[in-house]
Amino acid sequence: MTCATLYLTLGLHTRNRAQQAALLRQQKLLLDGIVEPSPPAEEPLARELPVGLVEMAKDKWNKELELAVRKVYNTDWRRVREDLEEKAGTILDKIRENGK
């Protein structure tokens, strides 16, 4: 009975010491991180896979669509209207002159 009690006591003491050592290591790492933070990790590189014909066609379509949308967005539509009005007025003046 005494031997079993000593064995269990020593086993408990060993496990407690291992637990305390793990906690101390964790706290040391935490405090070291506060005092001297580790440099930020590099961003992972994007994987590049060979694309097929369908993906190339999609990319080309998307690029052309993006360019068209940018052109529409950046166009000064008031100026376009004014230019068309001028051209239509010029054409009407020429038609009137030729009709006389």
Secondary structure as UniProt FT lines:
FT   HELIX           2..35
FT   HELIX           53..74
FT   HELIX           77..99
//
